[in-house]
Amino acid sequence: MTNYVGREIVPLREPESDPDADRSLADGGELSARAGSSNGGAAFRGSERSPGTGKGCAGRRTPSGTDAALSPQPALFRAQGARSPSSEARLAGARAGGERSAAAASSPPDRKADLTITAKSSLEQVAQAVGDALRRAGIRAVLTGGACAGIHSGGEYQSEDLDLIVQSASTRQDLDRAMATVGFVLEGDRYVHPESPFFVEFPRGPLSIGEDVRIEPISIKTGNREFLALSATDSCRDRLAAFYHWRDRSSLETAVLIAARNRVDMRKIEEWSRGEGAESGFREFQDEVKAARKRRGKREKRPRGTK
C-alpha cells in the first residue's frame, strides 16, 4: 500500500467475471436504442476518445482524420452515427434534464454523495464522486483512458471524457440510479452534468491494454471516498498502446508525463512492449522519460524566484 500526498492507493486483484451475467454491462449486453482536473505546468489537451479491446488502449478507439483523433469502436452507450453536441448545448440540455429528473436524482441517505460537483470541480474530484457513487451502488467500474492520464500526470494532460469499464453484472437502470446520486443524467450515449464540463461514458469491456487482459486496478482513496482506476504503470501502457499501434505521438508525450511524475514499473512496461512487438518504441519512450526526469529535477532544484 502506497500513500501519494494524502491519497491511499491499494492494489486490487480483478475478480473472476460472472459467467451468468450475459446481459450485464461487463459482457457488453445489448441495451435499448437510447442506451446507446487540477492544472499544472504547461497543460495540453489530448484528442482522447477512449480505447477498445485488443490492439490499442484500455477502452480506446482507432485514429481517423488529419488530427489523429481516436474514432469510436462499438460501446454499450454509444449511439451509432450520433454526433457529439457542443459543450454549451450539452450543458444547457443537461440542466433542463437535471431539473426534470430532480425527483429521480434523490437517493437514500446511505447513498448520498459526499462531494457536490460544481463548475469548479476538477477532473479528479469528478472521478472521485462518480467512482464512489458507483462503488456504493455495488457497481464495480474501473476508470481508464484519458481521465487516468490526467490524474497521474497531475493535470498536465487534460481530458473531459471519463471512461469507466464495468466489471459487474449491472444494468443501464443500475447505472442511471447511481449516476443520478451525483447529478449525472443520460443524454444520448453519455452521462452529463448540468454544472460540469466533464462527461462520463461506459465503453464495452473487457478491461485490457493491448493484448494484456490481466489488469489489476488500484483503489484510490481520498477521505471516505474511493474509486478504482488504472495504476500509473498501466496508465503509461494505455497511452503507449496508442503510440505503438497508431503512431500517435501525443500519446507518447502523455506516457512520458506520467512516468516522469510517478514511480512506474519500467521492467513490466518493457516486457509488455516486447510482447506487443514494440521494442524500438519502448526504447524511444525510455529515452524520453530519462530526459524528462532530468529536466524535472533541474526545475525542482532551481532557487525560488528564478525563471
N, C-alpha and C positions, 0 to 999 in steps of 0.2 A: 504494500500500500504506500502511495507517494502523496505528499502534500504539496500543491502548487499554489502558493500565495493565498491561503485560505480555502482552496478547493481541494477536497479529499477525493483522490482518484483510486478506484479499486478495480483491478482486472476481474472480469467475469468470464465464465465459460458458457458458450451458447448451448442451450438445451436442445435435445433431440426434437425434431419437428413432429407435430401431431399427425399421424397417418390418416386420421379420420377427418381432418379439417379441410376436406376437398372443396368446401365453399368459402373458406376463410380468405382474408386478405393475404396471409402469409403464403398461400398456394396460388394466389392470383385468380381466385374465383370470380366469375363474371358477375357484375352488378347491373343496375338499371342503366339506361342510356344517359341519365343525368350524372351518374357517378363517373362518370367518365373514366451594430457592433461597436463595440468601443473602437475609436480610431486611434491610430498611432503611426508615427513615421510617415513615409511617403506612401500613402494608401493608394491602391489601384483597384478597379472593379473588373473582375473577370467575366467572360461570356459563359457563366455557369448555367448549364442545363443538365440536370443530374445524370449519373452513369447507369447503364443497364447490366444485364448479366453477360457472362462470357468475356470476350476481349473488351478491355476498357475499364472504366472506374466503377466503384460500388454505387450503383444506382444511376450512372451517367449515360449519355447518348452520343451518337457519332456526329462529327462536324459536317456542316454544309454551308455553302455561301462563301463569299470572299473574306468574311471576317472570322472564319473558322469557328463560328458558334456551334455548339453541340446540339444536333437535332434530336427530337424525342423518339424513343422506342415505345412500344405499347406499354401503357401503365393503367392500373385499375381506375384511376381518377382522371385520365387524360382523354378528353373528347376528341375523336378523330376529326381533323380539319379545323378544329377550333382555333381562333386567333386570340392571342393574349391581349387583354384590354390594357389601355394606358393606366399608369398608376393613379392619375387623378380620377378617371372614370371608375376605376376599380374601387377606390376608397369611397367615392360617393355612393356607389351601389352597395358597398359593404355596410355603410352607415344606415342606409334605408333598410337593408336586410336585417341588420342588428336590431333596429327598432321594432321591426315586425315580429322578430323571434325573441323578444325580451323575455317572455314567459318561458320559452323553451330553454333559454340560456341559464335560467336559475337552477341551482343544484343544491343537494342536501348539504348540511354544514360540514360533514366529513369529506366532501368533495370540493369544498370552496377553495379557490385559488389563493395561494399565499402572496402572489405577485400580480399586481394590477398592471396590465400592458397599456402603455400610453404612447404618444407620438415620439417621446424621448427615450423609450426603451431600446436598449442596444440589442444587437443580434443575439448575444449570449443570454441576455435577460429573457428574450422571447423564447429561445431554446429551452431555458430552464423552466419557464412557465408551461410551455407546451409539453415538454418531455415529462414533467412531473404530473401534469394532468392526466396524461395517458397512463403513466405508471399507477396512479391512484385508481384509475378505472379498470385496472387489471389487463391493460394492453401493453405487450412487450414490443417496443419500437426503438430502432437504433438510428440515431442521427448520422447522416453520411454527407458526402459531396462537399459543395462549396461552403455550407454553414460550418462544417467541421474545420475546413481550411481557415475560415475566418476566425474561429475561436483559437485554434492552435497557432495562428500567425499573429495573435494579439491585435487583430483588426487591420493588419497591413493588407490583407486580402479581404475584399468586401463582396458580399452576395446578399440578395434579397430573398433568395429561394432556400427554404428549409426542407430538405428531403429526408423522410424517415421510412425505413424498411420495417414493415410489421412482421413479427415473428410469432404471433399467437393467433389462435382461432378467433378472429374478430370480424364483425360485420360493419357495413357502412353506417348503420344506425348506432353501433357502439362508438364509432369514431365521431359521428355527429354530436352525440351527447357529451363525450369527453372534451371535444374541441369547444363546445358551447360554454363550458365552465370557465374558459379563459377568453371568451368573447369572439371566437372564430366561427364563421359560418361558411357553408359550402357554396361556392359560386363557380359553376361550370366544372372544371377539373381540379380546382384547388380550394383551399380554405383561406379566407381573407379576414382581416380585422378592420373595424371601422376607424381605428386610430393609427394603426401601424402600417408602414410600407412593406413590411415583411409578410410573405405568404408561405403556406405550407402545402406540400404535395406528398403523396404516398406512392412512390414508384413500385412496380412489380418486383418481388424478390426472386431468388433468394439473395441474401447479403453476400456479395462476392467482390473480389478485387482481381481483375484479370481472370486467370484460371483458378485462383485460390478461393474456395468457398468455406474454408475452416477459419472464419474470422471470429476473434474473441473481443467483443466490445468492452469498453471500460465504463464504469459508473462514475459520473462527475457529480459531486455533492457540494452544494453551497447552502449553508444553514440547514434548514429542514427540507430543502428541495433536492431532487435527484433525477438524473436522466442518463440514458445510455447513449454512447457515441463511439465513433472510431477513435482508437488511440492516435497519438501523434505519429507513431511509426506507420500505422495503417493509413492515416490521412495522407502521409507522404506517398505511400504506394498508390493510393487512389489517384492522386494528381499525376504521378509518374506514368500510370497506365495510359492516360490520355496522351502524354508526351511520347511514349514508346510506340503506341499503335496508330496515333493520328498526327504525330509530329507537331503537337500543339505546344509551342514554346512558352506560352503564358502559363501553362500547367507546370512546366519545368520550373519556372520562376517561383510559382507558388510553393512547390515542393521544397525548394531551396529556402524560402522564407520560414517554412515550418521547421526544417531541420536546423536552421541557424538559431532558432529560439528555444528549441526543446532537445531533451535527450532522446534520441531515436536509435533504434537498433539497426545500425548500418549493415551488420552481417546478415540480418534477416532480409533487409531490402536487397542486398547483393544476391543472396541465394534465390530470392523470388525473381529478381531481374534476369538471372541466368535462365530460370525456367521459362520466362517469357521471351527468351531469345533476344535480350536487350543488353548484352554485356557492354557494348560501346556506349549505349545510352546511360547506363549506370555510371561508367567512368566519367562521363561529362557531368552528370549530377554530382558525383563525389568531388570533382574539381571545383564546381561552382559553390558547393557547401563550404569547402575549405576557405575559399576566397571571401565568402560572405561572413563566415565566423571571424576571419581576420579583420575585416572592415568593422564588424560589430564590436570587436574587442578594442579597437583603436578609439571608436566613438565613446565607449564606456570609460576608457582611461583618460579621455580628454578633460582638461581642467574646466571647471564651471565658468561660463562666461565667454568661452572661445567658440568659434564657428567651424 
